[in-house]
């Protein structure tokens, strides 16, 4: 099996796990806030661990999103569990993350191109 086939296999497993997790979250309404994001983060990080163990290049994007989901879910779970007074809103955080990724990717790409000229 070549690298591309193995990577596609891992991605398919990750998508299947995400859909199963989403279904569980929809069925079990009593789970604490944050558990869903933690599960998504673990699935995305697990995908990249499987890639790394098989010497397939990991995705910085899914690794970053996995870490973000873990932190976000952990903060939300801590907020609910400990009664912390702050609220975490998903949409603005995602806008900021995508904006930061776009800026970092563009600025780091331009920097290497300018050095070559």
Secondary structure as UniProt FT lines:
FT   HELIX           3..27
FT   TURN            29..30
FT   TURN            33..34
FT   HELIX           35..53
FT   TURN            54..55
FT   HELIX           60..82
FT   HELIX           90..116
//
